[in-house]
């Protein structure tokens, strides 16, 4: 053999062996969809490696048991039967000279109706009032009804005729009226979704969320087509009288504010879907989930009409942002689509519930039907109340709604609710060590603080597991939402959701040490951590968070997104891995600080555009609708941005200019100016910082970042093959950034 040819072959073989060895050393490698040849690095390991201890319960003043009596004295030997009776007794207790009052709930399930605690039910700083679970077993406060296998019977003939052969063998039926329930209990179907237009139409068009069915804690699926994923709009016949439409360049239709019963949208279905709908016994009661313009703007609507010849679908309510070909929707609440395990359908007129069980359906299966449209536990202007260790479930509304000061929600498990898991409003309230799982809307919302004086609310959501939320209102809720001034989200694990992990607005929020993954699974134009569209909502800090495994399928979201000219934010010390869009997207805003972050294998680590500047200077810009005389400027002028308190806190505001005749002034507010994006470590497939608009590079500082290729992973990090992204002592980043601080990975996440 020719020696030169032999040498070439040998080199090829050696290279192949090296590739195999490297692949074996780096588990979990797969091809990313955003660019051929790029790969995912392993998720971070060793997060949250520190612990705290929980104090053991001590003596209680009153005891409640599912087997108790409200005629009893409330001792452990003779417990009460209801929390309502305990609340009455606590209300009458003298709190002076006491260090607290405790009501202990003994293990078991309590079927409850919504409970309200008013001002007279609260405690004091010296004598808080605590409702806690006994340490001997789970305490369940259930606003719904538990259904048993013995409640179910075979299919009625008229329903069986509408189902497929396989479904006929598996679907069971329960008559809810024979269990004492009425239509008020299970509720009418009303639209859900932040962008529903149902309130524009006359009649009974809006109301609470209807009942949901849960099997062993998991929300079951209302019979739908397709069973997974979405249908695509084939073509748009009529956008209707939308607030905006596909040709409006984001301009609002002038008649929108006053229009009643606007003309609806009409779109064409594909041939297979049309044949399917044509086979329904009736389309009365059939509904659509739609995102007809943007994936972040969903709404449900009844199916108003269907033309089988034209294959056209007309929803009852117009799409707020019009419709475009290729947009997504699915069909639900159609009995004929009850064709797989885990699906169910409710005949609301007859009260007949149909269910195809998941797996083994026996006496150990826990099947819950949520009831009632109100929050289960409400605190109204009461303070110094504590709820500890309770499981709250089974509501068509929310779990907790707390308005007051210095209340505590700890070690609670909130699940199987269709509204918000816990809504907090006031000062110095704490949500700690709780679990929020299978929540219909946002998991936790927090409001508090005074923006005029920048007085902080000091509310905190800490050390919680938050997952499987926004199951009903897909794009309207986040894991944690922060509003007001000076509230915090810390040490939480937030995961498995269609859109944001943390959504915030207001001033001086702190988002720190959170483990965020598997979110924004159904969204592109969003961020795992998101705020936007306000020049006046400054001062928030995002630090020491881990963000990874974002998006799914064709969806490629951002990790941190400061949308539409948001100003005055800080992000430092965050670890962002495998982001399939932008690690940090600065959407045309100004006066940001981005430093000390680690970006690994992001499509675009840092992106800063100039949309606000374009909107101010270009009359044809899509962002023109938000600029001079519009909402961005209006919000700023309505805020106290020129007050001594604000300018002392945000000194960069002092010389902001709204002179549209001087756009080259760096202080002209729409310019992407005053930001410092420096001192970051970037490890990226093509060794690039990202994408920075010309004006952003001119008016802000994007220098002094250390950029490496993916081949430098092992030189930089302790053991990236096993998810250890601690920096090596001799990592080459220190040659470029000698003062770069290693991330406190062991402190990120729950403890």
C-alpha positions in Angstrom: 0.0 0.0 0.0 1.2 3.5 -0.7 2.8 4.9 2.5 1.1 8.3 2.1 -2.3 6.7 1.5 -1.7 4.5 4.6 -0.9 7.5 6.7 -4.1 9.3 5.6 -6.2 6.3 6.4 -4.5 6.0 9.8 -5.2 9.6 10.7 -8.9 9.2 9.7 -9.1 6.1 12.0 -7.5 7.9 14.9 -9.8 10.9 14.5 -12.8 8.6 14.5 -11.7 6.8 17.6 -11.1 10.1 19.3 -14.6 11.3 18.4 -16.0 8.1 19.9 -14.0 8.5 23.1 -15.1 12.1 23.5 -18.7 11.2 22.9 -18.5 8.4 25.6 -17.0 10.9 28.0 -19.7 13.5 27.4 -23.0 11.7 28.2 -26.3 13.1 27.0 -25.0 14.6 23.8 -27.6 15.1 21.1 -28.0 17.2 18.0 -29.6 20.5 18.6 -32.3 21.5 16.2 -31.2 25.1 15.9 -27.9 24.4 14.1 -26.5 21.2 12.6 -23.4 20.0 14.4 -24.1 21.8 17.7 -24.8 19.7 20.7 -26.3 20.0 24.2 -23.9 20.0 27.1 -25.1 18.1 30.2 -27.4 19.8 32.6 -25.9 21.2 35.8 -25.4 18.8 38.7 -24.9 19.5 42.3 -27.4 22.4 42.6 -28.9 23.2 46.0 -26.3 21.2 47.9 -26.9 22.9 51.3 -29.6 22.1 53.9 -31.7 23.6 56.7 -33.6 22.0 59.5 -37.3 22.2 60.3 -38.4 22.6 63.8 -40.6 19.9 65.3 -44.2 20.9 66.2 -45.0 21.7 69.8 -48.2 21.9 71.8 -51.4 23.2 70.1 -54.2 25.2 71.6 -57.0 23.6 69.6 -57.3 20.3 67.6 -59.4 19.5 64.6 -60.1 16.0 63.2 -62.3 14.6 60.4 -63.8 12.4 63.1 -64.2 15.2 65.6 -67.3 17.2 66.8 -67.9 20.9 66.8 -69.6 20.4 70.2 -66.3 19.2 71.6 -63.9 21.3 73.6 -61.1 21.2 70.9 -58.6 19.3 73.1 -56.5 16.5 71.5 -58.7 13.9 73.2 -61.9 15.7 72.0 -61.1 17.5 68.8 -63.4 19.8 66.8 -64.7 18.7 63.4 -64.3 21.8 61.3 -61.8 24.6 60.7 -64.7 27.0 60.8 -65.5 26.2 64.4 -61.8 26.5 65.3 -61.7 29.9 63.6 -64.7 31.0 65.8 -63.0 30.0 69.0 -59.7 31.6 68.0 -61.5 34.8 67.2 -62.8 35.0 70.8 -59.4 34.3 72.4 -57.5 37.0 74.2 -54.2 37.4 72.4 -52.5 39.7 74.9 -49.7 38.2 76.8 -49.5 35.1 74.6 -46.7 34.2 72.2 -49.0 32.5 69.7 -52.2 30.5 69.1 -52.0 27.2 67.3 -54.7 25.1 65.7 -53.5 21.6 64.8 -55.3 19.6 62.2 -55.1 15.9 62.7 -54.5 13.6 59.6 -57.2 12.9 57.1 -59.3 14.5 54.4 -61.5 17.5 55.1 -64.1 18.3 52.5 -64.3 22.1 52.7 -66.1 25.0 51.1 -64.1 28.2 50.6 -62.8 29.5 54.0 -62.4 33.2 54.7 -60.2 34.7 57.4 -61.0 38.4 58.1 -59.2 41.0 60.1 -60.7 39.7 63.3 -59.1 36.2 62.6 -55.5 37.5 62.4 -52.9 37.5 65.0 -50.4 40.1 66.2 -46.6 40.4 65.9 -46.3 38.9 69.4 -49.1 36.4 69.0 -49.4 35.0 65.5 -52.2 32.5 64.8 -51.1 29.2 63.2 -53.2 26.5 61.4 -50.9 23.6 61.0 -51.0 19.9 60.0 -50.2 17.3 62.5 -46.9 15.6 62.0 -48.5 12.1 62.0 -49.9 12.1 58.4 -51.2 14.1 55.5 -53.9 16.7 56.1 -56.0 17.3 53.0 -58.3 20.2 52.5 -60.4 19.2 49.5 -62.8 21.6 47.8 -63.7 18.9 45.3 -65.3 15.5 45.3 -63.5 12.2 45.4 -65.0 9.8 43.0 -64.8 6.0 43.6 -64.7 3.1 41.1 -68.0 2.0 42.5 -69.6 5.3 41.4 -69.0 4.4 37.7 -71.2 2.3 35.5 -71.3 1.3 31.8 -72.0 3.6 28.9 -75.5 4.6 27.9 -76.5 3.4 24.5 -76.8 6.9 23.0 -73.2 7.8 24.0 -71.8 4.4 22.9 -73.1 5.1 19.4 -70.9 8.2 19.2 -67.6 6.5 20.3 -65.2 4.2 18.5 -65.1 0.5 19.1 -62.0 0.7 21.4 -63.5 3.5 23.5 -66.7 1.5 24.0 -64.7 -1.2 25.7 -63.0 1.2 28.2 -65.1 4.4 28.8 -67.1 4.4 32.0 -69.9 6.8 33.2 -70.9 8.4 36.4 -74.1 10.3 37.0 -73.1 13.4 39.0 -76.6 14.3 39.9 -76.9 11.0 41.8 -74.0 12.1 43.9 -75.8 15.3 44.9 -74.1 17.6 42.5 -75.7 20.3 40.3 -74.7 22.4 37.3 -73.6 25.1 39.7 -71.0 22.7 41.1 -69.4 21.6 37.9 -69.8 24.9 36.1 -70.5 26.1 32.6 -67.8 26.2 30.0 -66.5 29.8 29.7 -63.5 31.0 27.7 -60.1 31.0 29.2 -57.0 32.8 28.1 -55.7 36.3 28.7 -56.4 37.2 25.1 -60.0 36.1 24.9 -62.4 38.6 23.4 -65.5 37.0 24.9 -66.3 40.2 26.9 -66.9 42.0 23.6 -70.0 39.9 23.0 -73.5 40.2 24.5 -74.9 37.4 26.7 -73.5 35.0 29.2 -70.0 34.9 27.7 -67.6 35.1 30.7 -67.4 33.4 34.0 -65.3 31.1 36.3 -63.3 28.1 35.1 -65.4 24.9 35.0 -64.6 21.7 36.8 -61.5 19.5 36.0 -60.9 15.8 36.6 -57.7 14.6 38.2 -56.5 11.0 38.5 -53.9 10.3 41.2 -53.1 14.0 41.2 -52.7 14.5 37.4 -55.1 16.7 35.4 -57.0 14.6 32.9 -57.6 15.8 29.3 -61.0 17.0 28.1 -61.7 14.9 25.0 -59.8 16.6 22.2 -58.3 16.3 18.7 -55.5 15.8 18.2 -54.7 14.0 21.4 -51.3 15.7 21.4 -49.9 18.7 19.6 -51.8 21.0 17.4 -53.7 21.5 14.2 -52.5 24.1 11.7 -54.7 26.7 10.0 -54.6 25.9 6.3 -55.7 29.4 5.2 -57.5 32.4 6.6 -60.8 33.3 5.0 -61.6 36.3 7.2 -59.6 37.8 10.1 -62.6 39.6 11.5 -62.8 42.8 13.4 -59.7 42.1 15.5 -58.0 44.5 17.9 -55.0 44.1 15.5 -54.6 42.0 12.4 -51.8 40.6 10.3 -51.6 43.8 8.2 -51.9 46.5 10.9 -48.2 46.6 11.9 -49.3 46.3 15.5 -51.6 49.3 15.2 -54.9 49.0 17.1 -58.2 49.2 15.2 -59.6 52.6 16.2 -63.1 51.1 16.9 -61.9 48.4 19.2 -62.6 50.0 22.5 -66.3 50.5 21.9 -67.2 47.7 19.4 -69.8 45.2 20.5 -70.2 41.8 18.9 -67.4 42.2 16.5 -67.3 40.2 13.3 -65.6 36.9 14.0 -62.6 35.1 12.4 -63.0 32.4 9.8 -60.3 30.0 8.8 -60.0 26.8 6.8 -59.2 23.4 8.3 -57.2 20.7 6.5 -59.2 18.0 4.8 -58.7 15.3 7.4 -59.8 17.5 10.2 -62.9 18.7 8.2 -64.0 15.1 7.6 -63.6 14.4 11.3 -65.8 17.4 12.4 -68.4 16.5 9.7 -68.7 13.1 11.5 -69.8 14.6 14.8 -73.4 14.0 15.8 -73.5 17.7 16.7 -71.1 20.6 17.0 -73.1 22.2 19.8 -70.8 22.4 22.8 -67.7 21.8 20.8 -64.9 24.2 21.6 -61.5 25.4 20.2 -58.2 26.2 21.8 -56.6 28.8 19.5 -53.4 30.7 19.1 -54.3 32.1 15.7 -51.7 34.9 15.5 -49.0 34.4 18.1 -48.0 31.5 20.2 -48.1 33.7 23.3 -51.7 34.8 22.7 -54.0 31.9 23.4 -57.8 31.8 24.0 -60.6 29.3 24.0 -63.9 29.8 22.2 -67.0 27.8 21.3 -67.2 26.6 17.7 -69.9 28.9 16.2 -70.2 27.2 12.8 -68.6 24.7 10.5 -69.1 24.4 6.7 -68.1 20.9 5.6 -68.0 21.8 1.9 -65.7 24.8 2.3 -63.9 23.2 5.3 -64.3 26.5 7.2 -64.4 27.0 10.9 -65.9 30.1 12.5 -65.1 30.6 16.2 -67.8 32.3 18.3 -65.3 35.1 19.3 -62.9 37.0 17.1 -59.2 36.4 17.5 -57.7 39.5 19.2 -54.7 39.7 16.9 -56.3 38.3 13.7 -55.2 35.1 12.2 -52.4 33.8 9.9 -51.9 30.6 7.9 -50.0 28.0 9.9 -51.3 29.2 13.3 -52.2 26.5 15.8 -55.5 25.3 17.3 -57.1 22.1 18.6 -60.7 20.9 19.1 -61.9 19.9 22.5 -65.1 19.0 24.4 -66.3 16.7 21.7 -67.6 13.4 22.8 -66.5 11.7 19.6 -62.9 12.6 20.5 -62.9 10.6 23.7 -60.6 8.0 22.2 -57.6 7.4 24.5 -56.8 6.8 28.2 -56.9 9.8 30.4 -59.6 11.6 28.4 -63.0 12.6 29.7 -66.1 14.4 28.7 -69.0 15.9 30.7 -72.5 16.1 29.3 -73.4 19.3 31.2 -77.1 19.1 30.6 -77.5 15.6 32.0 -74.6 15.6 34.5 -73.1 12.5 32.9 -69.3 12.3 33.2 -67.5 9.9 30.8 -64.0 8.8 31.5 -61.4 6.4 30.0 -59.3 5.4 33.0 -55.5 5.5 33.0 -53.8 2.2 33.8 -55.4 0.2 36.6 -58.6 1.7 37.8 -59.3 0.2 41.3 -60.1 1.1 44.8 -56.7 2.7 45.3 -57.2 5.1 42.4 -57.8 8.7 43.7 -60.1 10.5 41.3 -61.0 14.1 42.1 -63.5 16.4 40.5 -62.8 20.0 41.3 -65.8 22.1 42.3 -66.7 25.7 43.1 -65.3 28.7 41.4 -63.8 30.4 44.4 -60.4 30.4 46.0 -60.3 27.7 48.8 -58.6 29.8 51.5 -58.9 33.5 51.6 -57.2 36.0 53.9 -58.8 39.4 53.7 -57.0 42.2 55.4 -55.7 39.9 58.1 -52.1 39.7 59.3 -49.9 37.4 61.3 -51.6 34.2 60.1 -49.6 31.1 59.4 -50.6 28.0 57.4 -48.2 25.1 57.8 -48.1 21.7 56.2 -51.5 21.6 54.6 -52.5 20.0 51.3 -55.0 22.2 49.5 -56.7 20.8 46.4 -59.9 20.4 44.3 -60.9 24.0 43.4 -62.2 25.5 40.1 -60.7 28.7 41.6 -57.4 29.1 43.3 -55.7 27.6 46.4 -54.8 30.5 48.7 -55.6 34.2 48.2 -53.8 36.2 51.0 -54.2 40.0 51.4 -52.5 41.4 54.5 -49.1 41.7 56.2 -46.6 39.3 57.7 -48.5 36.1 56.9 -46.7 32.9 56.3 -47.5 29.9 54.0 -45.0 27.1 54.7 -44.6 23.4 53.9 -48.0 23.4 52.1 -48.8 21.4 49.0 -51.2 23.1 46.6 -52.5 21.1 43.7 -55.5 20.3 41.5 -56.7 23.9 41.3 -57.7 25.8 38.1 -56.8 29.3 39.2 -53.7 30.7 41.0 -52.0 28.5 43.5 -51.3 31.3 45.9 -52.0 35.0 45.4 -50.2 37.2 47.9 -50.8 40.9 48.4 -49.3 43.1 51.1 -46.1 43.5 53.0 -43.5 41.0 54.4 -45.5 37.9 53.6 -43.6 34.7 53.0 -44.3 31.6 50.9 -41.7 29.0 52.0 -40.9 25.3 51.3 -44.2 24.8 49.5 -45.1 22.7 46.5 -47.3 23.9 43.7 -48.1 21.2 41.2 -50.8 20.9 38.6 -52.0 24.5 38.8 -54.4 25.9 36.2 -52.9 29.5 36.2 -49.9 31.1 37.7 -48.4 29.1 40.6 -47.7 32.1 42.9 -48.4 35.8 42.4 -47.0 38.5 44.7 -48.0 42.1 44.9 -46.6 44.6 47.4 -44.7 47.8 48.0 -45.3 51.5 47.1 -44.0 52.7 43.8 -44.4 56.4 44.7 -41.9 56.2 47.5 -40.2 53.0 46.4 -41.1 51.4 49.7 -40.4 47.7 49.4 -43.0 45.0 49.9 -40.5 42.6 51.3 -42.6 39.6 50.2 -40.7 36.5 49.4 -41.3 33.2 47.6 -38.5 30.9 48.8 -37.4 27.3 48.6 -40.5 26.0 46.7 -41.1 23.3 44.1 -43.2 24.9 41.3 -44.1 22.7 38.4 -46.9 21.8 35.9 -48.6 25.2 36.1 -50.5 27.2 33.5 -52.4 24.0 32.6 -55.6 26.0 31.9 -54.5 29.5 31.0 -51.6 28.4 28.9 -49.9 31.7 28.3 -51.3 33.9 31.1 -49.4 32.6 34.1 -45.9 32.1 35.3 -44.3 30.0 38.1 -43.8 33.2 40.1 -45.1 36.6 39.2 -43.8 39.7 41.1 -45.5 43.1 41.0 -45.0 46.3 43.0 -41.6 47.1 44.6 -39.0 45.1 46.4 -40.3 41.5 46.4 -38.2 38.4 46.0 -38.2 35.0 44.3 -35.4 32.8 45.6 -34.1 29.2 45.8 -37.1 27.7 43.9 -37.1 24.9 41.4 -39.5 26.0 38.6 -40.1 23.6 35.7 -42.5 21.9 33.2 -44.6 24.7 32.0 -45.7 26.2 28.6 -44.3 29.7 29.2 -42.4 31.8 31.7 -40.9 30.6 35.0 -40.7 34.1 36.4 -42.7 37.1 35.2 -42.1 40.4 36.9 -42.9 44.1 36.7 -42.4 47.0 39.0 -39.3 48.1 40.7 -36.4 46.6 42.7 -37.3 42.9 42.4 -34.8 40.3 43.4 -34.7 37.0 41.5 -32.0 34.8 42.8 -30.7 31.2 43.3 -33.5 29.6 41.3 -33.2 26.3 39.4 -35.2 26.9 36.2 -35.6 24.2 33.5 -38.1 22.7 31.1 -40.2 25.9 30.8 -41.4 27.9 27.8 -42.2 24.5 26.2 -44.9 26.0 23.9 -43.4 29.5 23.3 -40.8 31.3 21.2 -41.3 35.0 21.8 -40.9 34.8 25.6 -38.3 34.4 28.3 -37.9 31.9 31.1 -37.4 35.1 33.1 -39.4 38.0 31.6 -40.3 41.6 32.0 -41.0 44.2 29.4 -42.5 47.4 27.9 -41.7 49.8 30.8 -39.0 52.5 31.0 -40.1 53.4 34.5 -39.9 49.9 36.1 -36.2 49.9 37.0 -33.9 48.5 39.6 -34.6 44.7 39.5 -31.7 42.2 39.9 -31.5 38.7 38.4 -28.6 36.8 40.0 -27.2 33.3 40.6 -29.9 31.4 38.7 -29.4 28.3 36.6 -31.5 28.3 33.4 -31.4 25.3 31.0 -33.5 22.9 29.0 -35.7 25.7 27.7 -38.3 25.2 24.9 -39.3 22.0 23.2 -39.9 20.8 19.6 -39.9 23.7 17.3 -40.1 26.3 20.1 -36.9 28.2 20.9 -37.4 30.7 23.7 -35.0 33.1 25.4 -33.5 32.6 28.8 -33.8 36.2 30.1 -35.9 38.6 28.1 -36.1 42.3 28.7 -38.8 43.0 26.1 -39.8 46.1 24.2 -37.4 48.7 25.5 -37.5 47.6 29.2 -34.9 49.7 31.1 -32.7 49.6 34.1 -32.3 45.9 34.9 -29.3 43.9 36.2 -28.2 40.3 35.6 -25.1 38.8 37.1 -23.8 35.5 38.1 -26.3 33.4 36.2 -25.6 30.1 34.5 -27.4 29.8 31.1 -27.0 26.4 29.3 -28.1 25.2 25.9 -30.4 28.2 25.2 -31.9 27.6 21.7 -32.5 31.3 21.1 -31.0 34.2 23.1 -29.3 33.8 26.4 -30.2 37.4 27.3 -32.3 39.4 24.9 -32.2 43.2 25.4 -35.2 44.3 23.3 -34.0 47.8 22.5 -33.9 49.0 26.1 -31.3 51.0 28.0 -29.2 51.3 31.2 -28.9 47.6 31.9 -26.0 45.8 33.6 -25.0 42.3 32.5 -21.9 41.0 34.0 -20.3 37.9 35.5 -22.7 35.5 33.8 -21.7 32.2 32.2 -23.3 31.3 28.9 -22.6 27.8 27.6 -23.8 26.5 24.1 -26.4 29.3 23.5 -27.5 29.9 19.9 -27.0 33.7 20.6 -25.5 34.4 24.0 -26.3 38.1 24.1 -28.6 40.0 21.7 -29.4 43.7 21.8 -31.5 45.3 19.2 -32.7 48.8 18.5 -36.4 48.4 18.2 -37.3 51.5 20.3 -34.9 53.7 18.4 -36.3 52.5 15.1 -39.8 53.1 16.4 -38.9 56.7 17.3 -37.2 57.4 14.0 -38.9 55.3 11.3 -42.6 56.0 10.7 -43.0 52.5 9.1 -41.4 50.7 12.1 -43.6 48.0 13.8 -42.6 49.6 17.1 -43.9 53.1 16.2 -47.2 52.2 17.9 -45.5 52.3 21.4 -43.4 55.4 21.1 -44.2 59.2 21.1 -47.6 59.8 22.7 -48.2 56.1 23.3 -48.0 53.7 26.2 -44.2 53.6 26.8 -43.9 57.4 27.1 -47.3 57.7 28.9 -46.2 55.2 31.6 -42.9 57.1 32.1 -44.6 60.5 32.4 -47.2 59.1 34.8 -44.5 57.7 37.1 -42.5 59.8 39.7 -39.3 59.4 37.6 -38.2 62.9 38.2 -38.8 62.9 42.0 -35.8 63.1 44.3 -36.5 59.6 45.6 -36.5 58.0 42.2 -33.5 60.0 40.8 -31.5 59.1 43.9 -32.3 55.4 43.4 -31.9 55.5 39.6 -29.4 58.3 38.9 -29.3 57.4 35.2 -32.8 58.8 34.9 -31.7 62.3 35.8 -30.7 63.3 32.3 -33.1 61.2 30.3 -34.4 63.1 27.3 -37.7 62.8 25.5 -36.7 65.2 22.7 -37.6 63.4 19.5 -35.8 66.1 17.6 -32.4 65.0 19.0 -32.2 61.2 18.4 -28.4 61.1 18.4 -28.2 62.1 22.0 -27.3 59.1 24.1 -29.7 60.2 26.7 -32.7 60.1 24.3 -34.7 57.5 26.0 -35.5 55.3 23.0 -31.8 54.8 22.3 -30.3 51.5 23.5 -27.8 53.4 25.5 -26.1 53.3 28.9 -25.9 49.6 29.2 -22.8 47.7 30.4 -22.5 44.2 29.1 -19.0 43.3 30.2 -17.1 40.6 32.2 -19.2 37.7 31.0 -17.9 34.2 30.2 -19.2 32.9 26.9 -18.6 29.3 25.6 -20.3 29.1 22.2 -20.2 26.9 19.2 -18.9 29.6 16.9 -17.0 31.6 19.5 -19.3 34.7 19.2 -20.6 37.2 21.7 -23.9 37.3 19.9 -25.8 40.0 18.0 -25.5 43.7 18.9 -27.2 46.5 16.9 -25.0 49.3 15.6 -26.6 51.9 17.8 -26.4 49.7 20.8 -22.6 49.1 20.2 -22.2 52.9 19.8 -24.3 54.0 22.9 -23.5 51.1 25.3 -20.5 49.0 26.3 -20.2 45.4 25.0 -16.5 45.0 25.5 -14.4 43.0 27.9 -16.2 39.7 27.7 -14.3 36.4 27.5 -15.4 34.3 24.6 -14.4 30.7 24.0 -15.3 27.8 21.7 -17.1 24.6 22.9 -13.8 22.8 22.6 -12.6 24.7 25.6 -15.2 23.2 28.0 -12.8 20.8 29.7 -10.1 23.5 30.1 -12.6 25.9 31.7 -14.9 23.7 33.9 -14.2 21.1 36.6 -16.2 18.2 35.0 -18.6 19.4 32.3 -19.2 15.8 31.2 -21.0 15.3 34.5 -22.6 18.7 34.7 -20.0 20.3 37.0 -19.6 23.8 35.8 -17.4 25.0 38.6 -14.4 26.8 37.2 -11.0 25.2 37.3 -8.4 27.2 39.3 -6.3 27.6 36.1 -9.3 28.1 33.8 -8.2 30.3 30.8 -11.0 32.8 31.6 -8.9 34.2 34.4 -6.3 35.3 31.9 -8.9 37.5 30.2 -11.0 38.3 33.3 -8.7 38.0 36.4 -11.5 39.2 38.8 -14.2 36.8 37.4 -16.1 35.2 40.3 -17.0 31.5 40.3 -20.7 30.9 40.4 -22.1 29.6 43.8 -23.6 26.5 42.1 -24.1 24.7 45.4 -26.5 27.4 46.6 -28.7 27.4 43.5 -32.0 25.7 43.9 -34.0 24.3 46.8 -32.4 23.6 50.1 
